[in-house]
Amino acid sequence: MKVIAVYLLAVLGGNTYPSTNDLKDILGSVGSEADDDIIELLLSEVKGKDITELIASGREKLASIPCGGGGGAVAATAVGGGTGGGAAAAPEPKKEDKVEEKEESDDDMGFSLFD
């Protein structure tokens, strides 16, 4: 991940196609190192490709992955599964009505910040 981050930093810095040495220089400036094989693999995968197009295609792929929602009921059942055969569903949390507190004016304190 740090090699990808360094690559993106280099591209954002104006170097459209950074080299292995460019990435090593950036990593070295913060006292970090990376394996040459990993850098070469990344550079071979992105060679000749526009970074904005790569990011856009990655977003499309991520959008097709189902995530979130629906997992809470399964987790609650697994946690409460040892309580007996007829465990009831967890009650829904009550919605609390928020009562807005009236702001106190400066007159109540006997002074004003601007007097």
Biopython code that builds the backbone (N, CA, C, O; Angstrom):
import numpy as np
from Bio.PDB.StructureBuilder import StructureBuilder

atoms = [
    (1, "MET", "N", (0.817, -1.194, 0.000)),
    (1, "MET", "CA", (0.000, 0.000, 0.000)),
    (1, "MET", "C", (0.857, 1.253, 0.000)),
    (1, "MET", "O", (0.502, 2.245, -0.636)),
    (2, "LYS", "N", (1.987, 1.222, 0.708)),
    (2, "LYS", "CA", (2.784, 2.435, 0.742)),
    (2, "LYS", "C", (3.398, 2.735, -0.609)),
    (2, "LYS", "O", (3.635, 3.899, -0.934)),
    (3, "VAL", "N", (3.664, 1.701, -1.408)),
    (3, "VAL", "CA", (4.218, 1.930, -2.747)),
    (3, "VAL", "C", (3.156, 2.584, -3.628)),
    (3, "VAL", "O", (3.468, 3.474, -4.419)),
    (4, "ILE", "N", (1.918, 2.149, -3.496)),
    (4, "ILE", "CA", (0.833, 2.766, -4.258)),
    (4, "ILE", "C", (0.660, 4.218, -3.823)),
    (4, "ILE", "O", (0.486, 5.103, -4.661)),
    (5, "ALA", "N", (0.706, 4.462, -2.522)),
    (5, "ALA", "CA", (0.566, 5.823, -2.013)),
    (5, "ALA", "C", (1.697, 6.717, -2.523)),
    (5, "ALA", "O", (1.464, 7.869, -2.889)),
    (6, "VAL", "N", (2.899, 6.195, -2.546)),
    (6, "VAL", "CA", (4.045, 6.969, -3.041)),
    (6, "VAL", "C", (3.884, 7.246, -4.526)),
    (6, "VAL", "O", (4.189, 8.343, -4.993)),
    (7, "TYR", "N", (3.407, 6.260, -5.267)),
    (7, "TYR", "CA", (3.174, 6.456, -6.695)),
    (7, "TYR", "C", (2.162, 7.579, -6.919)),
    (7, "TYR", "O", (2.372, 8.455, -7.758)),
    (8, "LEU", "N", (1.054, 7.547, -6.158)),
    (8, "LEU", "CA", (0.036, 8.584, -6.284)),
    (8, "LEU", "C", (0.576, 9.950, -5.890)),
    (8, "LEU", "O", (0.240, 10.951, -6.524)),
    (9, "LEU", "N", (1.407, 10.008, -4.855)),
    (9, "LEU", "CA", (2.024, 11.275, -4.465)),
    (9, "LEU", "C", (2.909, 11.824, -5.579)),
    (9, "LEU", "O", (2.903, 13.024, -5.852)),
    (10, "ALA", "N", (3.660, 10.949, -6.213)),
    (10, "ALA", "CA", (4.527, 11.375, -7.305)),
    (10, "ALA", "C", (3.706, 11.917, -8.470)),
    (10, "ALA", "O", (4.063, 12.932, -9.069)),
    (11, "VAL", "N", (2.607, 11.237, -8.787)),
    (11, "VAL", "CA", (1.758, 11.696, -9.884)),
    (11, "VAL", "C", (1.102, 13.030, -9.526)),
    (11, "VAL", "O", (1.027, 13.933, -10.359)),
    (12, "LEU", "N", (0.628, 13.148, -8.289)),
    (12, "LEU", "CA", (0.035, 14.416, -7.858)),
    (12, "LEU", "C", (1.058, 15.544, -7.844)),
    (12, "LEU", "O", (0.707, 16.711, -8.017)),
    (13, "GLY", "N", (2.320, 15.194, -7.639)),
    (13, "GLY", "CA", (3.386, 16.184, -7.638)),
    (13, "GLY", "C", (3.814, 16.619, -9.033)),
    (13, "GLY", "O", (4.682, 17.481, -9.173)),
    (14, "GLY", "N", (3.214, 16.034, -10.067)),
    (14, "GLY", "CA", (3.511, 16.460, -11.418)),
    (14, "GLY", "C", (4.318, 15.475, -12.237)),
    (14, "GLY", "O", (4.529, 15.702, -13.428)),
    (15, "ASN", "N", (4.775, 14.393, -11.640)),
    (15, "ASN", "CA", (5.546, 13.383, -12.360)),
    (15, "ASN", "C", (4.560, 12.340, -12.892)),
    (15, "ASN", "O", (4.164, 11.428, -12.166)),
    (16, "THR", "N", (4.166, 12.478, -14.161)),
    (16, "THR", "CA", (3.119, 11.639, -14.730)),
    (16, "THR", "C", (3.474, 10.161, -14.725)),
    (16, "THR", "O", (2.619, 9.319, -14.450)),
    (17, "TYR", "N", (4.731, 9.838, -15.028)),
    (17, "TYR", "CA", (5.175, 8.447, -15.055)),
    (17, "TYR", "C", (6.438, 8.301, -14.211)),
    (17, "TYR", "O", (7.542, 8.292, -14.755)),
    (18, "PRO", "N", (6.290, 8.185, -12.877)),
    (18, "PRO", "CA", (7.465, 8.085, -12.011)),
    (18, "PRO", "C", (8.233, 6.780, -12.220)),
    (18, "PRO", "O", (7.657, 5.744, -12.551)),
    (19, "SER", "N", (9.541, 6.861, -12.019)),
    (19, "SER", "CA", (10.398, 5.686, -12.162)),
    (19, "SER", "C", (10.626, 5.032, -10.801)),
    (19, "SER", "O", (10.180, 5.533, -9.769)),
    (20, "THR", "N", (11.324, 3.913, -10.824)),
    (20, "THR", "CA", (11.668, 3.213, -9.587)),
    (20, "THR", "C", (12.477, 4.119, -8.673)),
    (20, "THR", "O", (12.228, 4.175, -7.468)),
    (21, "ASN", "N", (13.443, 4.826, -9.242)),
    (21, "ASN", "CA", (14.275, 5.726, -8.440)),
    (21, "ASN", "C", (13.467, 6.870, -7.844)),
    (21, "ASN", "O", (13.724, 7.289, -6.715)),
    (22, "ASP", "N", (12.483, 7.382, -8.602)),
    (22, "ASP", "CA", (11.623, 8.443, -8.066)),
    (22, "ASP", "C", (10.879, 7.958, -6.823)),
    (22, "ASP", "O", (10.812, 8.656, -5.811)),
    (23, "LEU", "N", (10.330, 6.766, -6.915)),
    (23, "LEU", "CA", (9.581, 6.218, -5.780)),
    (23, "LEU", "C", (10.496, 5.926, -4.595)),
    (23, "LEU", "O", (10.121, 6.155, -3.445)),
    (24, "LYS", "N", (11.690, 5.422, -4.875)),
    (24, "LYS", "CA", (12.652, 5.152, -3.796)),
    (24, "LYS", "C", (13.092, 6.446, -3.118)),
    (24, "LYS", "O", (13.278, 6.481, -1.902)),
    (25, "ASP", "N", (13.258, 7.517, -3.909)),
    (25, "ASP", "CA", (13.642, 8.805, -3.327)),
    (25, "ASP", "C", (12.572, 9.327, -2.384)),
    (25, "ASP", "O", (12.880, 9.842, -1.309)),
    (26, "ILE", "N", (11.316, 9.193, -2.788)),
    (26, "ILE", "CA", (10.218, 9.659, -1.928)),
    (26, "ILE", "C", (10.166, 8.828, -0.650)),
    (26, "ILE", "O", (10.030, 9.375, 0.444)),
    (27, "LEU", "N", (10.272, 7.523, -0.786)),
    (27, "LEU", "CA", (10.264, 6.656, 0.395)),
    (27, "LEU", "C", (11.451, 6.937, 1.302)),
    (27, "LEU", "O", (11.312, 6.957, 2.525)),
    (28, "GLY", "N", (12.623, 7.156, 0.701)),
    (28, "GLY", "CA", (13.817, 7.440, 1.484)),
    (28, "GLY", "C", (13.732, 8.755, 2.227)),
    (28, "GLY", "O", (14.343, 8.911, 3.284)),
    (29, "SER", "N", (12.976, 9.714, 1.684)),
    (29, "SER", "CA", (12.863, 11.020, 2.334)),
    (29, "SER", "C", (12.115, 10.944, 3.659)),
    (29, "SER", "O", (12.250, 11.828, 4.505)),
    (30, "VAL", "N", (11.327, 9.888, 3.840)),
    (30, "VAL", "CA", (10.607, 9.709, 5.106)),
    (30, "VAL", "C", (11.159, 8.546, 5.916)),
    (30, "VAL", "O", (10.560, 8.124, 6.905)),
    (31, "GLY", "N", (12.315, 8.030, 5.483)),
    (31, "GLY", "CA", (12.976, 6.970, 6.235)),
    (31, "GLY", "C", (12.347, 5.605, 6.051)),
    (31, "GLY", "O", (12.417, 4.767, 6.950)),
    (32, "SER", "N", (11.740, 5.367, 4.916)),
    (32, "SER", "CA", (11.091, 4.084, 4.656)),
    (32, "SER", "C", (11.737, 3.422, 3.454)),
    (32, "SER", "O", (12.379, 4.078, 2.633)),
    (33, "GLU", "N", (11.559, 2.117, 3.362)),
    (33, "GLU", "CA", (12.100, 1.362, 2.244)),
    (33, "GLU", "C", (11.010, 0.484, 1.667)),
    (33, "GLU", "O", (10.019, 0.178, 2.330)),
    (34, "ALA", "N", (11.209, 0.077, 0.402)),
    (34, "ALA", "CA", (10.271, -0.850, -0.230)),
    (34, "ALA", "C", (11.056, -1.839, -1.066)),
    (34, "ALA", "O", (12.159, -1.547, -1.529)),
    (35, "ASP", "N", (10.484, -2.992, -1.251)),
    (35, "ASP", "CA", (11.103, -4.041, -2.040)),
    (35, "ASP", "C", (11.084, -3.644, -3.513)),
    (35, "ASP", "O", (10.058, -3.192, -4.021)),
    (36, "ASP", "N", (12.201, -3.808, -4.194)),
    (36, "ASP", "CA", (12.290, -3.457, -5.607)),
    (36, "ASP", "C", (11.289, -4.241, -6.446)),
    (36, "ASP", "O", (10.743, -3.713, -7.415)),
    (37, "ASP", "N", (11.048, -5.476, -6.088)),
    (37, "ASP", "CA", (10.109, -6.302, -6.847)),
    (37, "ASP", "C", (8.694, -5.729, -6.804)),
    (37, "ASP", "O", (7.980, -5.740, -7.807)),
    (38, "ILE", "N", (8.300, -5.230, -5.640)),
    (38, "ILE", "CA", (6.960, -4.658, -5.498)),
    (38, "ILE", "C", (6.841, -3.382, -6.328)),
    (38, "ILE", "O", (5.824, -3.155, -6.984)),
    (39, "ILE", "N", (7.877, -2.556, -6.298)),
    (39, "ILE", "CA", (7.866, -1.324, -7.087)),
    (39, "ILE", "C", (7.789, -1.652, -8.570)),
    (39, "ILE", "O", (7.005, -1.049, -9.303)),
    (40, "GLU", "N", (8.600, -2.608, -9.013)),
    (40, "GLU", "CA", (8.601, -2.983, -10.427)),
    (40, "GLU", "C", (7.258, -3.575, -10.844)),
    (40, "GLU", "O", (6.794, -3.324, -11.956)),
    (41, "LEU", "N", (6.628, -4.358, -9.966)),
    (41, "LEU", "CA", (5.318, -4.928, -10.262)),
    (41, "LEU", "C", (4.285, -3.818, -10.452)),
    (41, "LEU", "O", (3.511, -3.840, -11.409)),
    (42, "LEU", "N", (4.277, -2.862, -9.546)),
    (42, "LEU", "CA", (3.340, -1.754, -9.655)),
    (42, "LEU", "C", (3.565, -0.976, -10.948)),
    (42, "LEU", "O", (2.620, -0.689, -11.683)),
    (43, "LEU", "N", (4.828, -0.639, -11.219)),
    (43, "LEU", "CA", (5.127, 0.143, -12.412)),
    (43, "LEU", "C", (4.770, -0.609, -13.688)),
    (43, "LEU", "O", (4.347, 0.010, -14.665)),
    (44, "SER", "N", (4.931, -1.923, -13.701)),
    (44, "SER", "CA", (4.574, -2.697, -14.888)),
    (44, "SER", "C", (3.056, -2.748, -15.083)),
    (44, "SER", "O", (2.574, -2.800, -16.215)),
    (45, "GLU", "N", (2.306, -2.733, -13.975)),
    (45, "GLU", "CA", (0.850, -2.777, -14.066)),
    (45, "GLU", "C", (0.257, -1.448, -14.530)),
    (45, "GLU", "O", (-0.774, -1.441, -15.203)),
    (46, "VAL", "N", (0.879, -0.339, -14.187)),
    (46, "VAL", "CA", (0.328, 0.972, -14.532)),
    (46, "VAL", "C", (1.037, 1.610, -15.728)),
    (46, "VAL", "O", (0.728, 2.743, -16.098)),
    (47, "LYS", "N", (1.967, 0.904, -16.321)),
    (47, "LYS", "CA", (2.749, 1.459, -17.431)),
    (47, "LYS", "C", (1.839, 1.858, -18.589)),
    (47, "LYS", "O", (1.070, 1.048, -19.107)),
    (48, "GLY", "N", (1.946, 3.132, -18.982)),
    (48, "GLY", "CA", (1.188, 3.658, -20.104)),
    (48, "GLY", "C", (-0.280, 3.931, -19.821)),
    (48, "GLY", "O", (-1.036, 4.245, -20.740)),
    (49, "LYS", "N", (-0.694, 3.816, -18.571)),
    (49, "LYS", "CA", (-2.097, 4.037, -18.219)),
    (49, "LYS", "C", (-2.239, 5.361, -17.482)),
    (49, "LYS", "O", (-1.350, 5.777, -16.740)),
    (50, "ASP", "N", (-3.364, 6.005, -17.702)),
    (50, "ASP", "CA", (-3.653, 7.262, -17.026)),
    (50, "ASP", "C", (-4.206, 6.957, -15.632)),
    (50, "ASP", "O", (-5.091, 6.116, -15.477)),
    (51, "ILE", "N", (-3.683, 7.636, -14.637)),
    (51, "ILE", "CA", (-4.053, 7.350, -13.253)),
    (51, "ILE", "C", (-5.521, 7.665, -12.981)),
    (51, "ILE", "O", (-6.166, 6.967, -12.199)),
    (52, "THR", "N", (-6.059, 8.712, -13.618)),
    (52, "THR", "CA", (-7.475, 9.040, -13.390)),
    (52, "THR", "C", (-8.389, 7.959, -13.964)),
    (52, "THR", "O", (-9.444, 7.672, -13.399)),
    (53, "GLU", "N", (-7.987, 7.361, -15.086)),
    (53, "GLU", "CA", (-8.772, 6.268, -15.649)),
    (53, "GLU", "C", (-8.688, 5.022, -14.761)),
    (53, "GLU", "O", (-9.675, 4.302, -14.605)),
    (54, "LEU", "N", (-7.517, 4.770, -14.182)),
    (54, "LEU", "CA", (-7.369, 3.629, -13.278)),
    (54, "LEU", "C", (-8.240, 3.788, -12.037)),
    (54, "LEU", "O", (-8.876, 2.837, -11.584)),
    (55, "ILE", "N", (-8.259, 4.992, -11.501)),
    (55, "ILE", "CA", (-9.072, 5.253, -10.311)),
    (55, "ILE", "C", (-10.551, 5.121, -10.646)),
    (55, "ILE", "O", (-11.314, 4.553, -9.864)),
    (56, "ALA", "N", (-10.969, 5.644, -11.810)),
    (56, "ALA", "CA", (-12.373, 5.552, -12.213)),
    (56, "ALA", "C", (-12.802, 4.097, -12.401)),
    (56, "ALA", "O", (-13.894, 3.717, -11.978)),
    (57, "SER", "N", (-11.956, 3.283, -13.030)),
    (57, "SER", "CA", (-12.323, 1.881, -13.220)),
    (57, "SER", "C", (-12.341, 1.133, -11.890)),
    (57, "SER", "O", (-13.142, 0.216, -11.707)),
    (58, "GLY", "N", (-11.470, 1.513, -10.965)),
    (58, "GLY", "CA", (-11.474, 0.910, -9.638)),
    (58, "GLY", "C", (-12.731, 1.245, -8.865)),
    (58, "GLY", "O", (-13.269, 0.401, -8.149)),
    (59, "ARG", "N", (-13.208, 2.484, -9.007)),
    (59, "ARG", "CA", (-14.453, 2.871, -8.342)),
    (59, "ARG", "C", (-15.636, 2.077, -8.879)),
    (59, "ARG", "O", (-16.516, 1.672, -8.119)),
    (60, "GLU", "N", (-15.655, 1.855, -10.198)),
    (60, "GLU", "CA", (-16.735, 1.066, -10.787)),
    (60, "GLU", "C", (-16.722, -0.352, -10.239)),
    (60, "GLU", "O", (-17.776, -0.919, -9.954)),
    (61, "LYS", "N", (-15.539, -0.927, -10.092)),
    (61, "LYS", "CA", (-15.436, -2.289, -9.559)),
    (61, "LYS", "C", (-15.878, -2.333, -8.099)),
    (61, "LYS", "O", (-16.559, -3.271, -7.685)),
    (62, "LEU", "N", (-15.499, -1.330, -7.325)),
    (62, "LEU", "CA", (-15.892, -1.298, -5.921)),
    (62, "LEU", "C", (-17.391, -1.083, -5.754)),
    (62, "LEU", "O", (-17.990, -1.587, -4.804)),
    (63, "ALA", "N", (-17.997, -0.338, -6.670)),
    (63, "ALA", "CA", (-19.434, -0.085, -6.581)),
    (63, "ALA", "C", (-20.230, -1.360, -6.780)),
    (63, "ALA", "O", (-21.350, -1.469, -6.280)),
    (64, "SER", "N", (-19.680, -2.324, -7.495)),
    (64, "SER", "CA", (-20.409, -3.558, -7.748)),
    (64, "SER", "C", (-20.286, -4.570, -6.615)),
    (64, "SER", "O", (-20.956, -5.603, -6.631)),
    (65, "ILE", "N", (-19.447, -4.287, -5.644)),
    (65, "ILE", "CA", (-19.256, -5.200, -4.521)),
    (65, "ILE", "C", (-20.308, -4.903, -3.457)),
    (65, "ILE", "O", (-20.395, -3.772, -2.981)),
    (66, "PRO", "N", (-21.109, -5.900, -3.076)),
    (66, "PRO", "CA", (-22.091, -5.654, -2.027)),
    (66, "PRO", "C", (-21.382, -5.532, -0.673)),
    (66, "PRO", "O", (-20.545, -6.358, -0.308)),
    (67, "CYS", "N", (-21.740, -4.494, 0.040)),
    (67, "CYS", "CA", (-21.130, -4.318, 1.356)),
    (67, "CYS", "C", (-22.109, -3.600, 2.269)),
    (67, "CYS", "O", (-22.965, -2.840, 1.816)),
    (68, "GLY", "N", (-21.968, -3.850, 3.543)),
    (68, "GLY", "CA", (-22.783, -3.190, 4.548)),
    (68, "GLY", "C", (-24.221, -3.682, 4.553)),
    (68, "GLY", "O", (-24.648, -4.398, 3.648)),
    (69, "GLY", "N", (-24.942, -3.300, 5.557)),
    (69, "GLY", "CA", (-26.354, -3.613, 5.678)),
    (69, "GLY", "C", (-26.638, -5.094, 5.829)),
    (69, "GLY", "O", (-25.970, -5.922, 5.209)),
    (70, "GLY", "N", (-27.588, -5.424, 6.619)),
    (70, "GLY", "CA", (-28.032, -6.799, 6.745)),
    (70, "GLY", "C", (-27.165, -7.665, 7.641)),
    (70, "GLY", "O", (-27.617, -8.732, 8.058)),
    (71, "GLY", "N", (-25.968, -7.269, 7.951)),
    (71, "GLY", "CA", (-25.082, -8.094, 8.745)),
    (71, "GLY", "C", (-25.340, -8.014, 10.231)),
    (71, "GLY", "O", (-24.908, -8.892, 10.977)),
    (72, "GLY", "N", (-26.035, -6.982, 10.682)),
    (72, "GLY", "CA", (-26.271, -6.796, 12.103)),
    (72, "GLY", "C", (-27.130, -7.888, 12.721)),
    (72, "GLY", "O", (-26.850, -8.330, 13.835)),
    (73, "ALA", "N", (-28.162, -8.329, 12.029)),
    (73, "ALA", "CA", (-29.060, -9.346, 12.570)),
    (73, "ALA", "C", (-28.340, -10.678, 12.728)),
    (73, "ALA", "O", (-28.575, -11.407, 13.691)),
    (74, "VAL", "N", (-27.474, -10.988, 11.791)),
    (74, "VAL", "CA", (-26.731, -12.239, 11.872)),
    (74, "VAL", "C", (-25.781, -12.197, 13.059)),
    (74, "VAL", "O", (-25.652, -13.180, 13.788)),
    (75, "ALA", "N", (-25.122, -11.077, 13.254)),
    (75, "ALA", "CA", (-24.183, -10.952, 14.361)),
    (75, "ALA", "C", (-24.916, -11.016, 15.697)),
    (75, "ALA", "O", (-24.426, -11.633, 16.643)),
    (76, "ALA", "N", (-26.079, -10.388, 15.783)),
    (76, "ALA", "CA", (-26.835, -10.410, 17.033)),
    (76, "ALA", "C", (-27.309, -11.819, 17.345)),
    (76, "ALA", "O", (-27.315, -12.225, 18.507)),
    (77, "THR", "N", (-27.705, -12.564, 16.331)),
    (77, "THR", "CA", (-28.141, -13.934, 16.540)),
    (77, "THR", "C", (-26.983, -14.802, 16.993)),
    (77, "THR", "O", (-27.146, -15.653, 17.867)),
    (78, "ALA", "N", (-25.821, -14.594, 16.406)),
    (78, "ALA", "CA", (-24.663, -15.397, 16.774)),
    (78, "ALA", "C", (-24.232, -15.118, 18.202)),
    (78, "ALA", "O", (-23.830, -16.034, 18.919)),
    (79, "VAL", "N", (-24.310, -13.873, 18.619)),
    (79, "VAL", "CA", (-23.899, -13.519, 19.973)),
    (79, "VAL", "C", (-24.899, -14.053, 20.983)),
    (79, "VAL", "O", (-24.504, -14.584, 22.021)),
    (80, "GLY", "N", (-26.190, -13.921, 20.696)),
    (80, "GLY", "CA", (-27.211, -14.333, 21.643)),
    (80, "GLY", "C", (-27.673, -15.762, 21.441)),
    (80, "GLY", "O", (-28.665, -16.165, 22.047)),
    (81, "GLY", "N", (-27.010, -16.530, 20.631)),
    (81, "GLY", "CA", (-27.437, -17.877, 20.293)),
    (81, "GLY", "C", (-27.402, -18.843, 21.455)),
    (81, "GLY", "O", (-28.124, -19.839, 21.413)),
    (82, "GLY", "N", (-26.622, -18.619, 22.479)),
    (82, "GLY", "CA", (-26.500, -19.564, 23.578)),
    (82, "GLY", "C", (-27.518, -19.355, 24.680)),
    (82, "GLY", "O", (-27.414, -20.006, 25.719)),
    (83, "THR", "N", (-28.496, -18.479, 24.506)),
    (83, "THR", "CA", (-29.438, -18.180, 25.579)),
    (83, "THR", "C", (-30.611, -19.124, 25.607)),
    (83, "THR", "O", (-31.371, -19.102, 26.575)),
    (84, "GLY", "N", (-30.797, -19.935, 24.621)),
    (84, "GLY", "CA", (-31.925, -20.856, 24.612)),
    (84, "GLY", "C", (-32.518, -20.914, 23.227)),
    (84, "GLY", "O", (-32.120, -20.169, 22.331)),
    (85, "GLY", "N", (-33.475, -21.807, 23.058)),
    (85, "GLY", "CA", (-34.039, -22.022, 21.736)),
    (85, "GLY", "C", (-34.905, -20.886, 21.248)),
    (85, "GLY", "O", (-34.909, -20.605, 20.049)),
    (86, "GLY", "N", (-35.639, -20.219, 22.121)),
    (86, "GLY", "CA", (-36.607, -19.221, 21.657)),
    (86, "GLY", "C", (-36.184, -17.808, 21.952)),
    (86, "GLY", "O", (-36.972, -17.035, 22.498)),
    (87, "ALA", "N", (-34.976, -17.445, 21.612)),
    (87, "ALA", "CA", (-34.509, -16.081, 21.884)),
    (87, "ALA", "C", (-35.262, -15.093, 21.012)),
    (87, "ALA", "O", (-35.362, -15.269, 19.798)),
    (88, "ALA", "N", (-35.787, -14.055, 21.640)),
    (88, "ALA", "CA", (-36.543, -13.035, 20.911)),
    (88, "ALA", "C", (-35.580, -12.074, 20.235)),
    (88, "ALA", "O", (-34.423, -11.940, 20.636)),
    (89, "ALA", "N", (-36.075, -11.412, 19.209)),
    (89, "ALA", "CA", (-35.255, -10.422, 18.501)),
    (89, "ALA", "C", (-34.998, -9.240, 19.431)),
    (89, "ALA", "O", (-35.812, -8.916, 20.296)),
    (90, "ALA", "N", (-33.871, -8.619, 19.233)),
    (90, "ALA", "CA", (-33.505, -7.473, 20.064)),
    (90, "ALA", "C", (-34.481, -6.337, 19.813)),
    (90, "ALA", "O", (-34.834, -6.072, 18.664)),
    (91, "PRO", "N", (-34.926, -5.658, 20.868)),
    (91, "PRO", "CA", (-35.859, -4.555, 20.674)),
    (91, "PRO", "C", (-35.156, -3.393, 19.971)),
    (91, "PRO", "O", (-33.958, -3.161, 20.131)),
    (92, "GLU", "N", (-35.959, -2.680, 19.188)),
    (92, "GLU", "CA", (-35.403, -1.540, 18.479)),
    (92, "GLU", "C", (-35.111, -0.431, 19.473)),
    (92, "GLU", "O", (-35.878, -0.227, 20.415)),
    (93, "PRO", "N", (-34.015, 0.288, 19.279)),
    (93, "PRO", "CA", (-33.702, 1.383, 20.193)),
    (93, "PRO", "C", (-34.755, 2.486, 20.073)),
    (93, "PRO", "O", (-35.223, 2.812, 18.982)),
    (94, "LYS", "N", (-35.107, 3.040, 21.214)),
    (94, "LYS", "CA", (-36.109, 4.100, 21.233)),
    (94, "LYS", "C", (-35.504, 5.389, 20.706)),
    (94, "LYS", "O", (-34.360, 5.734, 21.000)),
    (95, "LYS", "N", (-36.301, 6.084, 19.925)),
    (95, "LYS", "CA", (-35.850, 7.373, 19.417)),
    (95, "LYS", "C", (-36.142, 8.420, 20.479)),
    (95, "LYS", "O", (-37.280, 8.582, 20.920)),
    (96, "GLU", "N", (-35.115, 9.109, 20.871)),
    (96, "GLU", "CA", (-35.285, 10.121, 21.895)),
    (96, "GLU", "C", (-35.577, 11.460, 21.235)),
    (96, "GLU", "O", (-34.927, 11.843, 20.262)),
    (97, "ASP", "N", (-36.552, 12.157, 21.773)),
    (97, "ASP", "CA", (-36.843, 13.497, 21.277)),
    (97, "ASP", "C", (-35.813, 14.451, 21.871)),
    (97, "ASP", "O", (-35.643, 14.551, 23.086)),
    (98, "LYS", "N", (-35.153, 15.126, 20.988)),
    (98, "LYS", "CA", (-34.136, 16.057, 21.455)),
    (98, "LYS", "C", (-34.798, 17.374, 21.838)),
    (98, "LYS", "O", (-35.526, 17.979, 21.051)),
    (99, "VAL", "N", (-34.531, 17.792, 23.045)),
    (99, "VAL", "CA", (-35.061, 19.055, 23.521)),
    (99, "VAL", "C", (-33.934, 20.067, 23.427)),
    (99, "VAL", "O", (-32.885, 19.922, 24.054)),
    (100, "GLU", "N", (-34.179, 21.094, 22.628)),
    (100, "GLU", "CA", (-33.144, 22.107, 22.472)),
    (100, "GLU", "C", (-33.125, 22.984, 23.713)),
    (100, "GLU", "O", (-34.153, 23.481, 24.174)),
    (101, "GLU", "N", (-31.929, 23.151, 24.230)),
    (101, "GLU", "CA", (-31.789, 24.001, 25.398)),
    (101, "GLU", "C", (-31.717, 25.446, 24.949)),
    (101, "GLU", "O", (-31.047, 25.785, 23.973)),
    (102, "LYS", "N", (-32.414, 26.275, 25.673)),
    (102, "LYS", "CA", (-32.428, 27.686, 25.350)),
    (102, "LYS", "C", (-31.100, 28.295, 25.776)),
    (102, "LYS", "O", (-30.657, 28.112, 26.910)),
    (103, "GLU", "N", (-30.477, 29.012, 24.868)),
    (103, "GLU", "CA", (-29.186, 29.619, 25.192)),
    (103, "GLU", "C", (-29.384, 30.745, 26.182)),
    (103, "GLU", "O", (-30.322, 31.535, 26.079)),
    (104, "GLU", "N", (-28.494, 30.799, 27.131)),
    (104, "GLU", "CA", (-28.560, 31.859, 28.108)),
    (104, "GLU", "C", (-27.941, 33.109, 27.506)),
    (104, "GLU", "O", (-26.935, 33.044, 26.801)),
    (105, "SER", "N", (-28.535, 34.210, 27.786)),
    (105, "SER", "CA", (-28.013, 35.466, 27.240)),
    (105, "SER", "C", (-26.954, 36.027, 28.178)),
    (105, "SER", "O", (-26.838, 35.605, 29.329)),
    (106, "ASP", "N", (-26.200, 36.965, 27.680)),
    (106, "ASP", "CA", (-25.154, 37.593, 28.481)),
    (106, "ASP", "C", (-25.737, 38.393, 29.636)),
    (106, "ASP", "O", (-25.051, 38.617, 30.633)),
    (107, "ASP", "N", (-26.988, 38.828, 29.524)),
    (107, "ASP", "CA", (-27.612, 39.607, 30.587)),
    (107, "ASP", "C", (-27.720, 38.806, 31.863)),
    (107, "ASP", "O", (-27.688, 39.375, 32.954)),
    (108, "ASP", "N", (-27.849, 37.476, 31.748)),
    (108, "ASP", "CA", (-27.981, 36.645, 32.937)),
    (108, "ASP", "C", (-26.689, 36.604, 33.745)),
    (108, "ASP", "O", (-26.724, 36.387, 34.956)),
    (109, "MET", "N", (-25.564, 36.809, 33.095)),
    (109, "MET", "CA", (-24.292, 36.749, 33.808)),
    (109, "MET", "C", (-23.901, 38.099, 34.398)),
    (109, "MET", "O", (-22.988, 38.157, 35.222)),
    (110, "GLY", "N", (-24.548, 39.162, 34.012)),
    (110, "GLY", "CA", (-24.249, 40.433, 34.584)),
    (110, "GLY", "C", (-23.151, 41.203, 33.845)),
    (110, "GLY", "O", (-22.808, 42.315, 34.247)),
    (111, "PHE", "N", (-22.604, 40.638, 32.787)),
    (111, "PHE", "CA", (-21.610, 41.363, 31.999)),
    (111, "PHE", "C", (-21.675, 40.906, 30.551)),
    (111, "PHE", "O", (-22.283, 39.884, 30.231)),
    (112, "SER", "N", (-21.049, 41.669, 29.698)),
    (112, "SER", "CA", (-21.017, 41.334, 28.276)),
    (112, "SER", "C", (-19.571, 41.366, 27.823)),
    (112, "SER", "O", (-18.769, 42.149, 28.333)),
    (113, "LEU", "N", (-19.251, 40.545, 26.898)),
    (113, "LEU", "CA", (-17.881, 40.514, 26.388)),
    (113, "LEU", "C", (-17.532, 41.767, 25.593)),
    (113, "LEU", "O", (-16.355, 42.082, 25.418)),
    (114, "PHE", "N", (-18.536, 42.477, 25.117)),
    (114, "PHE", "CA", (-18.273, 43.613, 24.235)),
    (114, "PHE", "C", (-18.539, 44.953, 24.907)),
    (114, "PHE", "O", (-18.556, 45.969, 24.213)),
    (115, "ASP", "N", (-18.746, 45.010, 26.212)),
    (115, "ASP", "CA", (-18.962, 46.290, 26.918)),
    (115, "ASP", "C", (-17.671, 46.812, 27.464)),
    (115, "ASP", "O", (-17.648, 47.873, 28.087)),
]
sb = StructureBuilder()
sb.init_structure("model")
sb.init_model(0)
sb.init_chain("A")
sb.init_seg("    ")
for serial, (resi, resn, name, xyz) in enumerate(atoms, 1):
    if name == "N":
        sb.init_residue(resn, " ", resi, " ")
    sb.init_atom(name, np.array(xyz, "f"), 0.0, 1.0, " ", f" {name:<3s}", serial, name[0])
structure = sb.get_structure()
